[in-house]
Amino acid sequence: MMKEKVTSLRSTPAENSFVQSILIVDDEEDVFYSFQRFLEAFPLKAYNAKSGEEALKFLRSNAVDIVLMDIRMGGKNGLETLKEIRKLSPQQIVIIMTAYGTCQTAIEAMKLGAYDYILKPFNILELKSILMKAMEASKLTKEASKESPHSSVDRHGLQIIGNSPAMQKVYKLIGQVAPTNATVLIVGESGSGKELVARAIYQYSLRSNRPFIAINCAAIPENLLESELFGHERGSFTGAMAQRIGKFEQGDGGTVFLDEIGEMPITTQAKILRVLQEGEFCRLGSNEPIKTDVRIIAATNKDLAAAVAKREFRADLYYRLNVVKLTLPPLRERVEDIPALVDHFLAKHRRYLPNAASRVSQDAIKHLMAYHWPGNIRELENVIQRAMVLATSATIQSCHLPEEIRFYEKIKESKKTSSVEHFSKELNALIEEIVAAERKENRIENLKTLFHWIYNHVLEECGGNESKAKEILGFHPSSVDAIK
């Protein structure tokens, strides 16, 4: 049976003149009573449904401003119920709550039109903020309509790993933008997974049954890039022995992903702009325009706004690309995702390394989570793959990790001192420790690489001042002897 409670209103009489309603959908009765107490601070009338079916029955004959719904319930789950709610009332504000904040769950919920979602156990301040915004949105946008996208895409290949707060924001934005035709600019450091995000947008889009064409603008020589993108006619340049169809023609109806677009030559940028503005292009050697219907997703590790200021990137193209900007966090800002990423890479590489290590020690995980990962996820994958090869048992130990990761914390601590003499002493003591460890493990060949890494690290901290870097390092005799 549906329960109803009008909460006490702790606000001014003017504010109390508008009371909204909320339907809490959860198969655990205690959850509703907990929310009743929490909602006493809000001008909200609360109702309760114990299943998706019960919620739909209620919504067919009653209007509420907000639906707050769990995903895992008996009978229809939250996402199935959300689909039905969208059919009943496209403008209905639905907030999803779940204890399982996976990439697929988050994207699917936002794609289906959820206003937001929140993870259990709740952060009270976050929940309060979401409810306040939802109440305002319900008040101001009742006429707005969000049509439910329909797609039967097979998404089993989606491999975005991580449930950190930083990645939850990414999943939400993917889910919101995927069903649209909006151009997306993905910004992130090299190796942070920009192409995976582009593919996720594609997989959850209405174009998922059409081609996904990926082009790395930095990997193709400038004189070949235009031919690769737009195609060419026979005889249009030396070596053009036959007509060629370009990527924009191949991708008609689908999605074209322009990776590292910051490296694209200015002349080619003008032609990309024409595709975005007019939906057409010409093959090299032809003046005949060809129509194309593609969605463009671009990615860069550059600051394009700065490139525009330096006239290295067209301002008009930048504004055309920057319709929706999705910033991907570097790995150092989501270190809590490292254990899950490690498990993923172990499983991935054991397919062709069946006898390799299958787990990582807690001490090794600590080192991995302390490291700053300049190469991001790509670097982590390479480190795990290398460790799997080097490990002589089923468990990857700290000794199987590269030296720069094992000793990163100690080097970081050493450089905190303001005294050059003390820094030099601490760092050289550390180098002696590393030398001893490498000799014990019979890995002397690694020391030259290690020493250069330490030198470059110190040089960077010294702002490129070689004299100061050499003074700090002191070129300790044991270090020099070790790399001769």
Backbone torsions as a table, in degrees:
resi	resn	phi	psi	omega
1	MET	NA	141.6	-179.5
2	MET	-72.3	134.3	178.0
3	LYS	-106.1	149.6	-179.8
4	GLU	-134.7	142.3	175.2
5	LYS	-147.9	126.5	172.7
6	VAL	-89.9	120.2	-175.1
7	THR	-76.1	158.3	172.7
8	SER	-71.5	145.6	-173.6
9	LEU	-108.0	113.8	-178.2
10	ARG	-102.6	66.4	179.0
11	SER	-152.9	-179.6	-176.0
12	THR	-74.3	158.8	178.8
13	PRO	-55.8	-36.1	-179.9
14	ALA	-64.4	-40.2	-179.0
15	GLU	-72.2	-29.0	-176.9
16	ASN	-75.0	-8.9	-177.1
17	SER	-68.2	-15.6	-179.3
18	PHE	-124.3	105.3	-179.9
19	VAL	-106.4	125.0	179.2
20	GLN	-100.0	174.8	-177.1
21	SER	-127.9	152.4	-179.5
22	ILE	-138.2	137.0	175.7
23	LEU	-107.5	118.9	179.3
24	ILE	-99.1	119.1	-175.6
25	VAL	-112.4	108.0	-178.8
26	ASP	-159.9	138.6	-177.7
27	ASP	-82.7	0.0	175.6
28	GLU	-102.6	115.2	-174.6
29	GLU	-63.9	-31.1	-179.8
30	ASP	-62.0	-30.5	-179.2
31	VAL	-62.0	-42.8	-179.4
32	PHE	-62.1	-45.5	-179.0
33	TYR	-64.7	-34.5	176.3
34	SER	-64.4	-42.7	179.1
35	PHE	-66.6	-35.1	177.9
36	GLN	-56.4	-44.9	179.6
37	ARG	-66.1	-42.5	-179.4
38	PHE	-64.2	-38.7	-174.4
39	LEU	-78.5	-1.4	177.8
40	GLU	-62.0	-21.0	180.0
41	ALA	-86.0	-1.2	-175.4
42	PHE	-117.5	147.9	172.1
43	PRO	-78.0	69.8	-175.4
44	LEU	-132.8	134.7	170.8
45	LYS	-94.2	124.5	-172.8
46	ALA	-105.5	137.4	173.8
47	TYR	-122.5	161.0	-177.6
48	ASN	-132.2	138.7	171.7
49	ALA	-131.9	138.7	-175.2
50	LYS	-93.7	-0.9	-179.6
51	SER	-156.1	165.0	176.4
52	GLY	-62.9	-39.6	-179.8
53	GLU	-63.2	-42.4	-179.5
54	GLU	-66.1	-37.8	178.8
55	ALA	-64.6	-44.2	-179.8
56	LEU	-63.5	-40.9	178.6
57	LYS	-60.8	-42.6	179.4
58	PHE	-65.1	-43.3	-175.8
59	LEU	-71.6	-20.8	177.8
60	ARG	-69.1	-22.3	-177.8
61	SER	-124.3	-0.1	-179.8
62	ASN	-137.8	146.7	176.6
63	ALA	-105.3	134.8	173.5
64	VAL	-129.6	158.0	-179.4
65	ASP	-79.9	-39.2	-174.9
66	ILE	-134.9	139.7	169.9
67	VAL	-114.4	125.5	176.6
68	LEU	-112.9	111.7	-165.6
69	MET	-132.7	135.8	174.6
70	ASP	-75.6	154.3	178.0
71	ILE	-85.8	-46.3	-174.7
72	ARG	-91.1	107.0	177.9
73	MET	-142.9	159.4	173.6
74	GLY	-67.0	150.3	-176.8
75	GLY	75.4	-136.9	178.0
76	LYS	-65.0	132.1	175.7
77	ASN	-82.0	177.4	-174.9
78	GLY	-61.9	-39.4	-178.5
79	LEU	-69.9	-39.8	176.9
80	GLU	-63.3	-41.4	178.8
81	THR	-66.6	-38.0	178.5
82	LEU	-60.4	-41.0	177.0
83	LYS	-58.3	-43.9	-179.1
84	GLU	-68.4	-37.7	178.1
85	ILE	-62.9	-39.5	179.7
86	ARG	-61.8	-34.9	178.2
87	LYS	-70.7	-39.7	179.9
88	LEU	-68.6	-43.9	-173.8
89	SER	-149.8	91.3	-176.1
90	PRO	-56.7	-27.2	-177.7
91	GLN	-88.9	-1.9	-176.6
92	GLN	-60.9	130.1	176.7
93	ILE	-84.2	120.4	-178.7
94	VAL	-124.3	125.8	174.6
95	ILE	-107.8	126.0	-179.2
96	ILE	-94.7	137.7	173.6
97	MET	-122.1	139.2	-176.8
98	THR	-154.3	151.1	173.4
99	ALA	-94.1	-1.1	-174.8
100	TYR	-125.4	83.4	-174.4
101	GLY	-85.7	61.1	-179.4
102	THR	-76.7	162.9	177.5
103	CYS	-55.6	-50.2	-176.1
104	GLN	-63.4	-41.6	179.9
105	THR	-62.4	-47.3	-177.5
106	ALA	-63.6	-47.6	-178.3
107	ILE	-64.9	-44.6	-177.8
108	GLU	-62.9	-42.2	-179.9
109	ALA	-61.9	-45.2	-178.7
110	MET	-70.8	-35.9	178.5
111	LYS	-62.9	-37.4	-179.3
112	LEU	-77.9	-0.8	173.8
113	GLY	102.7	13.2	175.8
114	ALA	-61.4	141.3	178.1
115	TYR	-68.1	-39.0	179.1
116	ASP	-168.0	174.3	171.4
117	TYR	-144.7	155.4	-175.7
118	ILE	-137.5	143.7	-177.1
119	LEU	-90.4	141.7	170.2
120	LYS	-87.4	145.6	-7.1
121	PRO	-69.1	148.7	-171.1
122	PHE	-74.8	144.0	164.3
123	ASN	-89.1	114.4	-171.9
124	ILE	-57.6	-43.2	-178.8
125	LEU	-65.2	-39.8	179.2
126	GLU	-65.9	-43.6	179.8
127	LEU	-63.2	-41.5	178.8
128	LYS	-61.2	-43.7	-179.7
129	SER	-62.7	-44.0	-179.4
130	ILE	-63.6	-43.5	-179.5
131	LEU	-64.5	-41.2	179.5
132	MET	-62.4	-43.5	179.4
133	LYS	-66.5	-39.6	-179.9
134	ALA	-65.0	-39.8	178.2
135	MET	-62.9	-42.6	179.0
136	GLU	-66.0	-41.0	179.5
137	ALA	-63.9	-41.0	178.7
138	SER	-63.5	-38.3	-178.5
139	LYS	-67.7	-38.4	-171.5
140	LEU	-97.1	-19.7	-171.0
141	THR	-127.7	37.5	179.6
142	LYS	-62.5	-26.5	-179.6
143	GLU	-80.5	-16.3	-176.4
144	ALA	-66.8	146.0	-178.2
145	SER	-127.2	133.1	174.9
146	LYS	-116.8	103.5	179.8
147	GLU	-71.8	138.8	-179.6
148	SER	-76.5	120.9	176.4
149	PRO	-71.9	149.5	179.5
150	HIS	-122.5	127.7	-179.2
151	SER	-154.8	144.5	178.2
152	SER	-115.9	44.7	-175.1
153	VAL	-73.5	138.7	172.2
154	ASP	-85.4	112.9	-173.8
155	ARG	-109.2	20.5	-175.7
156	HIS	-65.0	-21.8	-178.3
157	GLY	-82.0	-4.1	-177.5
158	LEU	-67.4	123.2	-172.1
159	GLN	-125.5	40.0	173.0
160	ILE	-84.9	122.0	-174.5
161	ILE	-111.9	136.5	173.3
162	GLY	133.3	137.5	178.9
163	ASN	-121.7	19.3	179.8
164	SER	-66.6	158.4	176.8
165	PRO	-55.0	-37.2	179.5
166	ALA	-62.6	-39.8	-179.7
167	MET	-77.5	-29.1	176.9
168	GLN	-60.9	-37.5	176.8
169	LYS	-63.8	-39.2	178.4
170	VAL	-63.8	-45.0	-179.4
171	TYR	-60.6	-41.7	179.6
172	LYS	-59.6	-45.9	-177.4
173	LEU	-67.9	-38.1	175.8
174	ILE	-58.5	-47.5	-178.8
175	GLY	-62.5	-34.4	-179.5
176	GLN	-74.3	-40.1	-172.4
177	VAL	-88.7	-24.8	-173.7
178	ALA	-55.8	-46.3	-175.6
179	PRO	-73.1	-5.9	-179.3
180	THR	-94.9	177.5	174.3
181	ASN	-103.2	12.8	-176.3
182	ALA	-62.2	141.0	172.9
183	THR	-71.5	138.1	-176.3
184	VAL	-121.4	134.4	173.7
185	LEU	-111.0	114.2	179.9
186	ILE	-96.7	122.5	-177.8
187	VAL	-114.8	130.2	179.4
188	GLY	-176.8	159.9	180.0
189	GLU	-67.1	160.0	177.6
190	SER	-59.3	133.1	178.0
191	GLY	85.1	6.9	-176.2
192	SER	-88.7	-4.5	174.8
193	GLY	100.9	31.1	-176.5
194	LYS	-64.6	-38.8	-180.0
195	GLU	-68.4	-34.6	176.5
196	LEU	-60.9	-40.4	178.2
197	VAL	-66.2	-42.0	177.9
198	ALA	-60.0	-42.2	179.8
199	ARG	-67.8	-34.2	177.2
200	ALA	-65.0	-42.8	177.2
201	ILE	-59.1	-44.3	178.9
202	TYR	-63.3	-46.8	-175.8
203	GLN	-63.9	-29.4	179.9
204	TYR	-98.6	11.4	-178.2
205	SER	-95.4	173.0	176.9
206	LEU	-79.8	-3.7	179.1
207	ARG	-101.7	12.5	-172.1
208	SER	-67.3	-14.3	177.2
209	ASN	-94.5	6.4	177.4
210	ARG	-113.4	173.7	-173.0
211	PRO	-65.7	150.2	167.7
212	PHE	-115.7	114.3	-176.4
213	ILE	-112.5	120.0	-179.7
214	ALA	-108.5	131.2	177.8
215	ILE	-129.2	126.6	174.2
216	ASN	-91.5	105.1	-174.7
217	CYS	-65.3	-22.2	-179.3
218	ALA	-85.1	-17.3	-173.7
219	ALA	-93.4	-10.4	-176.5
220	ILE	-108.0	127.6	178.8
221	PRO	-54.6	146.1	-175.3
222	GLU	-55.1	-39.1	-176.5
223	ASN	-73.8	-11.3	179.6
224	LEU	-108.9	-13.5	-172.7
225	LEU	-63.5	-43.6	-178.4
226	GLU	-64.6	-39.5	176.8
227	SER	-63.9	-38.7	179.5
228	GLU	-64.5	-40.7	-177.1
229	LEU	-78.6	-45.6	-170.0
230	PHE	-110.9	-9.3	-177.8
231	GLY	81.0	176.0	179.2
232	HIS	-151.0	161.4	175.7
233	GLU	-92.9	157.0	177.2
234	ARG	-60.0	132.8	178.1
235	GLY	80.0	6.9	-177.4
236	SER	-70.8	-22.4	174.1
237	PHE	-158.1	167.7	-178.5
238	THR	-59.3	125.7	-179.5
239	GLY	96.9	-7.9	178.6
240	ALA	-82.5	84.2	-173.6
241	MET	-83.0	-15.7	-179.0
242	ALA	-152.8	162.1	176.7
243	GLN	-65.2	143.1	178.5
244	ARG	-129.8	137.2	177.3
245	ILE	-89.0	129.4	-178.8
246	GLY	-86.9	175.5	-175.1
247	LYS	-64.8	-36.1	180.0
248	PHE	-68.2	-29.8	176.6
249	GLU	-76.6	-40.2	178.3
250	GLN	-64.2	-33.4	-174.5
251	GLY	-91.6	12.1	-177.7
252	ASP	-52.3	127.8	-178.7
253	GLY	87.9	-10.4	-175.9
254	GLY	-114.0	-144.0	-174.9
255	THR	-126.2	133.3	175.1
256	VAL	-111.9	123.5	-179.3
257	PHE	-104.1	115.7	179.9
258	LEU	-101.3	95.1	-178.8
259	ASP	-81.0	145.6	-178.3
260	GLU	50.6	50.2	-178.2
261	ILE	-65.9	-19.4	176.8
262	GLY	-63.5	-17.7	179.1
263	GLU	-91.5	-0.5	-176.2
264	MET	-73.2	134.5	178.3
265	PRO	-61.1	149.9	-178.8
266	ILE	-56.7	-41.1	-178.1
267	THR	-63.0	-38.9	178.5
268	THR	-71.6	-34.0	178.6
269	GLN	-56.7	-38.9	-179.7
270	ALA	-61.8	-36.1	-178.7
271	LYS	-76.1	-33.3	174.3
272	ILE	-64.0	-40.1	178.2
273	LEU	-59.0	-39.6	179.8
274	ARG	-64.8	-38.0	177.6
275	VAL	-62.3	-43.4	-179.1
276	LEU	-67.6	-38.5	-175.8
277	GLN	-82.6	-44.0	-171.8
278	GLU	-108.5	-14.5	-176.8
279	GLY	67.8	33.4	-179.5
280	GLU	-151.3	164.2	179.2
281	PHE	-157.4	171.3	174.5
282	CYS	-122.5	140.3	172.4
283	ARG	-67.0	154.0	174.0
284	LEU	-60.2	133.9	-179.8
285	GLY	86.7	7.7	-179.0
286	SER	-139.9	147.9	174.4
287	ASN	-106.2	7.0	-177.6
288	GLU	-84.9	113.5	-179.5
289	PRO	-68.9	141.9	178.1
290	ILE	-117.5	125.4	178.8
291	LYS	-77.3	142.8	176.1
292	THR	-145.2	142.2	177.8
293	ASP	-115.8	92.9	-179.8
294	VAL	-128.8	150.4	170.0
295	ARG	-98.2	131.0	-179.0
296	ILE	-102.4	127.7	169.6
297	ILE	-117.4	125.9	-179.0
298	ALA	-116.2	156.1	178.7
299	ALA	-141.0	150.0	178.9
300	THR	-156.3	152.0	170.9
301	ASN	-106.6	8.7	179.1
302	LYS	-98.8	160.6	170.1
303	ASP	-85.7	96.5	-175.1
304	LEU	-67.4	-31.4	177.6
305	ALA	-61.9	-41.3	177.1
306	ALA	-67.1	-38.1	178.0
307	ALA	-64.3	-35.9	176.1
308	VAL	-63.7	-43.9	-179.7
309	ALA	-61.8	-32.6	179.1
310	LYS	-88.4	2.3	-178.9
311	ARG	62.3	31.1	175.5
312	GLU	-96.3	-10.0	179.0
313	PHE	-143.6	139.0	-176.6
314	ARG	-67.1	130.0	-180.0
315	ALA	-64.5	-41.3	-177.4
316	ASP	-65.8	-35.9	177.2
317	LEU	-70.2	-39.9	179.2
318	TYR	-57.6	-45.8	-178.5
319	TYR	-69.0	-31.2	176.5
320	ARG	-69.2	-36.7	-179.4
321	LEU	-76.8	-32.2	-170.6
322	ASN	-87.7	41.3	177.0
323	VAL	-68.3	-52.6	172.9
324	VAL	-124.5	119.7	179.2
325	LYS	-101.3	125.5	179.4
326	LEU	-117.3	113.7	-179.2
327	THR	-96.2	121.7	-177.4
328	LEU	-94.5	124.4	-176.9
329	PRO	-70.3	143.9	173.2
330	PRO	-69.2	161.2	-175.9
331	LEU	-61.2	-33.4	-178.7
332	ARG	-65.5	-16.5	178.2
333	GLU	-97.9	5.2	178.4
334	ARG	-144.5	46.7	-174.1
335	VAL	-63.0	-22.5	178.7
336	GLU	-65.8	-14.0	177.3
337	ASP	-85.7	-8.8	-174.0
338	ILE	-61.4	-45.5	178.5
339	PRO	-56.8	-41.2	179.1
340	ALA	-67.5	-38.8	177.5
341	LEU	-65.0	-40.2	178.4
342	VAL	-61.2	-46.7	178.1
343	ASP	-59.3	-40.3	179.5
344	HIS	-63.1	-45.2	-178.1
345	PHE	-70.2	-34.3	175.2
346	LEU	-60.4	-46.9	180.0
347	ALA	-65.5	-39.5	-177.9
348	LYS	-63.4	-47.0	-173.3
349	HIS	-84.6	-15.2	175.4
350	ARG	-70.4	-12.7	177.2
351	ARG	-61.3	-36.3	179.0
352	TYR	-117.4	4.4	171.7
353	LEU	-126.9	65.3	-170.5
354	PRO	-61.4	-25.8	-177.9
355	ASN	-99.4	6.8	-177.1
356	ALA	-78.9	171.7	178.9
357	ALA	-57.9	146.1	-176.6
358	SER	-118.7	-0.6	178.6
359	ARG	-149.7	168.9	-176.8
360	VAL	-127.6	134.5	-179.0
361	SER	-66.7	156.7	179.7
362	GLN	-63.9	-34.3	178.5
363	ASP	-65.1	-41.2	177.7
364	ALA	-65.1	-40.0	177.7
365	ILE	-60.5	-40.0	178.5
366	LYS	-59.7	-42.7	177.5
367	HIS	-64.2	-42.3	-179.3
368	LEU	-63.3	-38.6	-177.6
369	MET	-78.1	-17.2	179.2
370	ALA	-88.3	-19.0	-175.2
371	TYR	-74.3	156.3	-174.3
372	HIS	-92.7	-9.7	171.1
373	TRP	49.6	66.2	176.7
374	PRO	-63.0	-26.2	178.3
375	GLY	-94.8	3.9	174.4
376	ASN	58.2	-143.9	-172.0
377	ILE	-64.9	-35.6	179.3
378	ARG	-61.8	-40.4	178.2
379	GLU	-66.4	-42.0	178.8
380	LEU	-60.6	-43.2	179.3
381	GLU	-61.4	-42.8	179.2
382	ASN	-63.4	-39.3	179.3
383	VAL	-64.1	-43.5	179.9
384	ILE	-66.8	-42.3	179.0
385	GLN	-61.8	-43.2	178.9
386	ARG	-63.2	-44.8	-178.5
387	ALA	-64.1	-36.0	178.1
388	MET	-62.5	-35.4	179.1
389	VAL	-73.4	-39.9	-175.5
390	LEU	-79.2	-28.5	-176.0
391	ALA	-64.2	135.6	-178.9
392	THR	-101.0	3.1	177.3
393	SER	-134.1	-174.7	-177.3
394	ALA	-75.5	-9.4	-176.2
395	THR	-119.9	131.0	174.5
396	ILE	-78.4	123.1	179.3
397	GLN	-101.3	171.2	179.1
398	SER	-58.0	-36.0	-177.6
399	CYS	-65.1	-15.8	179.2
400	HIS	-88.3	-3.8	179.3
401	LEU	-89.1	153.1	177.2
402	PRO	-59.2	152.4	-175.8
403	GLU	-60.2	-39.4	-176.8
404	GLU	-63.6	-23.3	177.2
405	ILE	-85.9	-43.1	-178.2
406	ARG	-63.6	-36.1	-174.5
407	PHE	-107.2	10.7	-176.1
408	TYR	-62.0	-44.8	-177.7
409	GLU	-62.2	-40.6	-178.6
410	LYS	-68.3	-40.6	177.6
411	ILE	-64.6	-40.2	179.6
412	LYS	-62.8	-41.1	178.7
413	GLU	-68.0	-38.3	-177.2
414	SER	-63.2	-35.9	-173.9
415	LYS	-80.9	-3.3	-178.7
416	LYS	-73.8	-22.6	-178.2
417	THR	-70.0	147.6	179.8
418	SER	-88.3	-14.4	-178.4
419	SER	-85.2	121.3	178.8
420	VAL	-62.1	-41.6	-178.0
421	GLU	-64.5	-42.6	-179.4
422	HIS	-68.1	-40.3	178.8
423	PHE	-60.1	-45.4	-179.5
424	SER	-61.1	-44.2	-179.4
425	LYS	-63.5	-46.8	-179.2
426	GLU	-62.9	-44.7	-176.2
427	LEU	-68.0	-40.6	179.3
428	ASN	-70.3	-31.3	173.2
429	ALA	-63.8	-38.6	177.7
430	LEU	-65.7	-41.9	178.5
431	ILE	-60.6	-41.6	177.5
432	GLU	-60.5	-40.5	178.5
433	GLU	-62.8	-42.7	179.8
434	ILE	-64.6	-45.1	179.8
435	VAL	-57.5	-45.4	-179.5
436	ALA	-62.6	-42.4	-179.3
437	ALA	-64.7	-40.8	-178.4
438	GLU	-70.3	-36.9	177.5
439	ARG	-65.5	-39.5	179.5
440	LYS	-62.1	-38.9	-179.5
441	GLU	-87.6	4.0	178.8
442	ASN	58.6	46.6	179.3
443	ARG	-124.0	47.1	-177.6
444	ILE	-61.1	-30.8	-177.1
445	GLU	-63.8	-18.2	-179.6
446	ASN	-82.1	-14.3	-169.1
447	LEU	-70.1	-33.9	179.4
448	LYS	-63.2	-45.4	177.8
449	THR	-61.3	-42.4	-179.6
450	LEU	-62.3	-46.0	-178.3
451	PHE	-61.3	-42.1	178.6
452	HIS	-65.0	-36.2	177.9
453	TRP	-63.1	-45.7	179.7
454	ILE	-62.5	-43.7	-179.9
455	TYR	-60.4	-47.0	-179.7
456	ASN	-64.4	-35.9	178.3
457	HIS	-63.7	-47.1	179.4
458	VAL	-66.0	-40.1	179.1
459	LEU	-59.8	-41.3	178.4
460	GLU	-63.5	-42.9	179.4
461	GLU	-65.6	-25.6	-179.8
462	CYS	-90.5	10.6	178.5
463	GLY	66.6	28.5	178.3
464	GLY	85.7	4.8	-179.4
465	ASN	-80.6	101.8	-174.8
466	GLU	-65.6	-38.6	-179.1
467	SER	-61.6	-43.5	-179.8
468	LYS	-67.2	-40.1	179.5
469	ALA	-62.0	-42.8	-179.8
470	LYS	-67.8	-36.1	178.4
471	GLU	-64.9	-41.3	179.9
472	ILE	-66.5	-46.2	-178.3
473	LEU	-72.3	-36.5	178.5
474	GLY	72.8	-2.0	-176.1
475	PHE	45.1	55.9	-176.3
476	HIS	-52.5	135.0	-177.2
477	PRO	-51.8	-42.1	-178.9
478	SER	-64.1	-33.7	179.9
479	SER	-70.2	-42.7	-178.7
480	VAL	-66.2	-45.0	179.6
481	ASP	-59.1	-36.8	-174.1
482	ALA	-68.1	-26.0	-176.2
483	ILE	-105.1	2.5	177.3
484	LYS	-74.2	NA	NA
